[in-house]
Amino acid sequence: MRYGAMNFPARPVLAELEAIIGMGFDFVELAIDPPEATPEKLLANRDSILGALSAHGMGAIAHLPCFVRTADLYDSIRLASRMEVFKAIDALPELGIRIANLHPSYVSRMARHMGDYGRRLGIEFLRSALERAEENGVEITIENMCPSDGWLSEPEEFEEVLRAFPRAGLTLDLGHANLLAPRNRSMEFLRRFAGRIRHLHVHDNFGLSDEHLPPLCGNVDFAGIFSAIKRSGYDGTMTLEVFSRDRDYLGLALRKARALWESA
C-alpha cells in the first residue's frame, strides 16, 4: 500500500509539499483549487514541484476542483464550473500526473424537485470530463459523495454510472460511506465494485457529519473494512484525508492507517 496526503490549497503548494514529504508520505494528492493551487499557479511552479517530488521519490495524483457547480441550474455557473475542471485536466500531463480523482456533480436542492434533471446534468458532465481526460492520457476515478450532496453517495447509484463509463475507476471514500446510514456502505461498494476501485480516501467520523478525523477517532470499522479490501486484492493507494490546523494529527493518521493495514 502507498500512503498519500492532500495539500491545503490556501497555502503555497511548495510549502505544502515540504510538510507532506517531511511526514514520510509516499505521494501527494494534489488538490487543484484556489487560491494557491490553481492550474495557472501550478504550471508556473511546475519545475519546482516536479523537482521536489523527484528529489524525494514521491509520486502525485490529482484531486480535481471541488468548489465548483458542474450541474448547476444556471447555465453560466454550470459552464464556468466545467471549464475550471477542464483547465485542471489539461494541466495534468505537464505536471506528470496520470490519475485524477473527481467529485461528481452536486445536485442542488431545486434540481431535486425536477425529477432526474439534475442527475442527467451530472451524467453529461461526467461524460465530457472523461472525454477530456482521455484526450490528455489521464485516468479518472469517481468519488462516492456525502448523502447531502444529492447524488452518488449510494452504491446502487454507481451501477448506472460505472456501466455507462467502463474506463472510469472508483475512489472509495470510507468516511463518506459512513455518513447517515445504519452501517458503513464500504462493504456494499466492495461487494459490487471491487474490481473498479482505483484509490481510497481514508478518514473517520461518527456517522453524522463529514468530520475528517484520524482513523480510530470516530466509529468507522477500519479493521473490518481494511480486511475486506485486502481480501478483494486491492493494494494500491490511499490518501489520508485528515484536515486539522495541527498537522500532528495527519502524521498520527499515517501511523494509525499503516498499522491497521498491516494487521488487517
N, C-alpha and C positions, 0 to 999 in steps of 0.2 A: 504494500500500500504506500502511496505517496501522499504527503500531507501538505496542504496549502493554506494560505491566509489571504484575505482581501484587503486592499488598500482602502483607506478612508479618503474619499475624493475631495474633502475640504482641506486636505493637507497636500503639500507638494509631493509629487509621485516619487522622486528620488529619495526624499526623507522617509517616505513610507517603505520603500524597498529596503533601505538600510535597516529599519526596525524589524521588518519581517525576516530578512536574512540573518540578523543578529539573534533571532529566537530559534533558528535551526529548522525552518520550514524548507520543504523541497521545491515549492513553486509558489508563484503569486497568481491569484485570480484577479486580474486587473479590471477594476470597476471603472467603466468608461462613462463618467458623469462629471458635470460641473461642480465646483468651479475650477478645480486643479487637474482634472483628468479628462478633459475634452479631447476629441481626436486631434484637434489643432495643436494643443499643448503636448500631447503625447508624441506626435510626429516631430514637433520642434525639438524635443528632447530624446529623439529616437536613439542616437548613438550612445548617449549616456545610459539610457535604460538598458539597451542591449549589452553594453559593456559591463554594467553592474551584474546583470543576470549571468553572463558568460563567466565572469571572474569567480563566481561562487557556484557554478554548475547548476544553476536554478533554471527551471522551466517557467512558462507562463501560459495561462489560458485567459480568456476574456469573459467578463460579465457585461453584456450589452446594456445600454442605458435603461435605468429603472424609472426615472421620473418623467415619463412620457405617457401620452394618452393615445395609443395607436388604434383604438376602436372608438374614439370619442364621437359623439353625435354631431359635433361641429366639424364640418369639412375642413376648415382651415387648421384647427387644432390637430385633427387626425393626420392630415397630410404633413404638417410640420413635424409632428412626432415621428412619423415613419421616416422622414428624411434624416432626422438625427440618428436613428438606428442604422440607416443605410450608410451614413458617413462613418459610423463606428466600424461597421463591417468592412467597408472599403479600406480602412486604415490597417486592418489586422495583418495582411501579408507583409507590409512594411515593418511591422513590429515582430515578425516571425511567429505569429500566433495562428494556429490552425484549428483550435476548438473554442467555441464561444457558447456560453450559457445565455439563454434568452428567457426573460419573463414574457409569457403570453399576455395578450391584451387584458387590461382591466375592463370589465363590463359594468358601466355606470348604473346607478340606481334607476335613472329614467329608462335606459335601454332594457332593463329587466321587466318593464311594463309593455314591451314591444315584441312579445313572442321570442323568436330566435334571432332577431335582427342583430343584437349585439354580438352573439356568437358567430353569426355569418361575417360580420366585420372582422372579428378576431381571426377566423379561418382565412379570410382574404389577406390579412396582414401576414400571417404565418407563411402562406404560400409565397408572397412577394419577398419576405425576409430569407426564406430558404433558397429561393432562386438567386437572390443577390449573393448569399453565402457561397453557393455552388460556383458562381462565376469567379469568386475570389479564392476558391480552393479551401473553404472553411467549413467545418462540420458544426452544425447547430445542435445543441441539447436543450430541450424544452423543460422548464422547471415546473413542478407542481406547486400551486399557489395556495394562499390562505383562503378559507371559505368566504371571507368578507370581500375578496376581490371579484367575486361574481362568476368565475369560470375556471375550469381546470384545476380544481382542488381535489376532486373525487376520482378514484381510479377508473370508474366506468366512463367518465368524460374523456379520458385519454384513448379509449378504444377507437373512436372515430378518427381522432387526430393522428395517432400513430399508424393507423391503417392507411389514411389518406397521404401521409408523408413518410414513406418507408425508409428514407435516408436520414430522418431525424432521430436523434437519441433522446434519452430521458435523463434529466438531472433529478435524482430523488432527494428531496429536501425532507429530512427526518423530522425537523421541527415543525414545518408546515403541516406535515402529515399527522401531527399530534393534536392539531387545533380543533376544538369544538366537535369532538367525536367521542363515542363511548370507548373506542380503543384506537391506537395508532394505526393509520392507514398504510404504513410502510409494508406490512406483511402482505396486504392485498395488492399493492403495487408490485411487490416481488413475485407474487403468485402469477400475476397476469403478464408482467413485462420484464422479467429478469434479464432476458436476452437483449433488451433495448437500453438498459442502464449504462450510461457512459460516464457518470460523475455523481458524487454525493455532496450534499450540504449537510453539515453536522452542527447542531446547536440544540439547546434544551429549553423547555418551558413547562408550565403547569397546565397546559391544555386550553387556557382561556385567552391569552394574548401572545403575540409573536415577540417574546422577550429576548431571544438570542443569548441565552445563558450558556456557561460552560457545561459540558456533559456532567451528569450526576448532580446538577444543581436544581433540576426540575423533576418531572416524573416520566420522561421518556425511558423506555426499557432498552437501553443501548446494548446490554449483554445479549438479550434475546434477538434484537434486530441485527446486530453485527454477526451473530452466529448464523442467522438465516441468509444474510448477504454472502458470507463466506461459503455456505453450502451451495449457493447459486453459482459459484465460480467467479464472482466479481472480485478483482484485486487491482483496482485502478487508482483513481484519485479521489480524495475527499478534501473539501475546504472547510476549515473550522470557522464558521460564521458567528463569532463571538464579538459583540460590539459593546465596548466599555471604554470609558475615559481612561481607565487604568489598564495599560497593556499587559500587566502581570496576569490578568485573567485570560488573555489569549494564550500566553505561554502555558498556563495551567491547563487550558483546553487541549493543547497539543499533547501534554504529558498524559492526561486522562484518556484521550482518544486513542493514543498509541497503545497504552496498557490494555484498554478494553478490547481493541482489535487483536492484539497479540494473544490475549487469553480467551478469545471467543471460540 
